[in-house]
Amino acid sequence: MEVEIVQSNVLSVLVHNQPGVLVRVAGMFSRRGFNIDSLTVGVTQDPGFSRITVAVRGNQAFIDQVKKQIEKLVEVVAVQILPLDQSVVRGMALLKVKAGDNRSEILKLAEVFRANVVDISGSTVTMEVTGEDSKISALTKLLNPYGLLETIQTGLVALERGENTIYKYEERENYEQNVL
């Protein structure tokens, strides 16, 4: 009996920067019952294009199916599956923790995790931490005993390491030249 491997995958989607594109991409996932672990969108160096980073869990057949479905959307220019071991993947979180008598310990933890302290009040410390999900989770776990009051985390952003870019994945006939 073969064991099916389900893993986290990151897809990078280059789209035209126009109203409704994010809704159409997210709607494709929803209509097909695909769950999104993380979703981030931002304008690229060319304001005519945005890049959507989507993290999903599934086996290779599932990911290939997701990619094919996204590529069918008219606004999509290119789709790239980013191998986690060959990509730079980062998230960001803001963490607000009770400071009290433990302020110096909390500040030391922030330093160890290279978190930036962005606000200090009489009773709280708010820090910003960036990195892989495992780093953010580890800091969160260590701050819990001190009284973690609030957290907010962004979706992932990712780029493939090296010289490869998403533009090599443009396969549509009317996008034969580099768009940027």
Legacy VTK file of the C-alpha trace (Angstrom):
# vtk DataFile Version 3.0
C-alpha trace
ASCII
DATASET POLYDATA
POINTS 180 float
0.000 0.000 0.000
1.466 3.340 -1.097
1.399 6.209 1.405
0.245 9.512 -0.060
2.510 12.416 0.873
0.693 15.640 1.725
2.968 18.626 2.055
2.868 22.390 2.160
3.290 24.019 -1.235
3.751 27.618 -2.300
2.447 28.906 -5.619
3.454 32.260 -7.052
0.901 33.741 -9.451
1.658 36.748 -11.666
-1.568 38.573 -12.584
-2.683 41.779 -14.224
-3.168 44.420 -11.531
-6.843 45.190 -11.958
-9.980 45.152 -9.802
-11.487 41.737 -9.082
-8.445 39.582 -9.873
-7.867 38.487 -6.276
-11.551 37.599 -5.910
-11.404 35.479 -9.071
-8.268 33.613 -7.953
-9.560 33.032 -4.410
-12.975 32.084 -5.832
-11.358 29.377 -7.959
-10.050 27.757 -4.777
-13.404 28.083 -3.029
-15.477 26.677 -5.920
-13.309 23.579 -6.073
-13.134 23.041 -2.315
-9.403 23.794 -2.094
-8.293 25.168 1.274
-5.839 28.093 1.350
-3.334 28.106 4.228
-1.942 31.542 3.359
-2.727 34.208 0.759
-0.736 37.366 0.082
-0.935 39.829 -2.791
1.141 42.846 -3.697
2.101 45.016 -6.645
5.337 44.068 -8.458
8.077 46.392 -9.689
5.731 47.085 -12.636
2.479 48.612 -11.303
0.555 46.892 -14.110
1.118 43.521 -12.445
0.545 41.998 -9.017
1.945 38.850 -7.532
-0.209 36.513 -5.479
1.507 34.035 -3.166
-0.684 31.096 -2.130
0.248 28.372 0.361
-1.771 25.144 0.117
-1.377 21.589 1.388
-1.643 18.626 -0.914
0.132 15.939 -2.864
1.802 16.588 -6.214
-1.288 15.616 -8.258
-3.397 18.068 -6.247
-0.872 20.896 -6.735
-0.643 20.205 -10.464
-4.455 20.385 -10.668
-4.534 23.679 -8.746
-1.891 25.133 -11.080
-3.865 24.106 -14.180
-7.049 25.641 -12.798
-5.340 28.948 -11.955
-3.715 29.111 -15.391
-7.183 29.037 -16.988
-8.062 32.433 -15.511
-7.770 35.198 -18.111
-6.042 37.667 -15.773
-3.282 35.205 -14.895
0.007 35.778 -16.710
2.120 33.006 -15.139
2.056 30.431 -12.334
5.134 29.045 -10.615
5.287 26.243 -8.047
8.058 27.250 -5.646
10.072 24.338 -4.225
10.482 25.171 -0.523
14.098 23.996 -0.466
14.949 26.275 -3.416
13.013 29.373 -2.366
13.136 32.213 0.101
9.836 32.133 2.037
8.939 34.694 4.688
6.007 35.758 6.809
5.642 38.583 9.292
3.853 38.781 12.629
3.112 41.436 15.212
3.045 40.090 18.761
1.827 42.042 21.801
2.852 40.618 25.154
2.384 41.707 28.785
5.631 43.216 29.983
5.367 43.814 33.717
8.351 42.555 35.721
9.471 40.351 32.814
10.221 43.200 30.379
13.974 42.485 30.199
13.393 38.750 29.543
10.916 39.572 26.782
13.345 42.039 25.200
16.092 39.384 25.304
13.799 36.909 23.525
13.065 39.548 20.886
16.806 40.038 20.404
17.495 36.290 20.076
14.780 35.981 17.406
15.893 39.202 15.709
12.449 40.670 16.277
12.055 44.446 16.140
10.401 46.060 19.122
7.923 48.477 17.545
6.065 49.688 20.638
6.642 49.749 24.365
4.053 50.951 26.833
3.950 50.803 30.604
2.503 47.296 30.553
3.143 45.830 27.073
5.794 45.201 24.449
4.826 44.869 20.788
7.319 43.277 18.430
7.561 42.538 14.742
9.155 39.269 13.668
9.811 38.072 10.130
10.906 34.683 8.912
9.684 31.196 8.227
6.531 29.995 9.977
8.605 27.781 12.284
10.527 30.807 13.614
7.335 32.798 14.216
5.679 29.796 15.914
8.709 29.218 18.155
8.744 32.821 19.366
4.982 32.768 19.916
5.283 29.596 21.992
8.037 31.130 24.133
6.040 34.329 24.698
2.818 32.532 25.720
3.811 32.082 29.397
4.413 35.839 29.719
0.875 36.648 28.603
0.576 36.957 24.861
-2.255 39.473 24.414
-2.610 39.709 20.642
-1.033 38.375 17.478
-1.534 39.019 13.799
0.345 37.262 11.033
0.650 38.036 7.341
0.508 35.495 4.594
3.736 34.201 3.101
5.763 35.928 0.432
8.247 33.900 -1.564
10.757 34.045 -4.409
12.744 31.251 -5.996
16.479 31.402 -5.242
18.946 32.081 -8.030
18.395 33.522 -11.488
15.075 31.834 -12.298
12.048 34.131 -12.239
8.328 33.660 -12.655
8.605 35.143 -16.142
10.130 31.938 -17.511
6.758 30.290 -16.785
4.823 32.503 -19.190
3.402 30.023 -21.669
0.507 31.846 -23.268
0.991 32.744 -26.910
0.228 36.428 -26.387
2.819 36.692 -23.602
5.849 35.453 -25.512
8.078 38.357 -24.460
9.048 39.299 -20.958
6.245 41.468 -19.606
8.466 43.738 -17.543
LINES 1 181
180 0 1 2 3 4 5 6 7 8 9 10 11 12 13 14 15 16 17 18 19 20 21 22 23 24 25 26 27 28 29 30 31 32 33 34 35 36 37 38 39 40 41 42 43 44 45 46 47 48 49 50 51 52 53 54 55 56 57 58 59 60 61 62 63 64 65 66 67 68 69 70 71 72 73 74 75 76 77 78 79 80 81 82 83 84 85 86 87 88 89 90 91 92 93 94 95 96 97 98 99 100 101 102 103 104 105 106 107 108 109 110 111 112 113 114 115 116 117 118 119 120 121 122 123 124 125 126 127 128 129 130 131 132 133 134 135 136 137 138 139 140 141 142 143 144 145 146 147 148 149 150 151 152 153 154 155 156 157 158 159 160 161 162 163 164 165 166 167 168 169 170 171 172 173 174 175 176 177 178 179
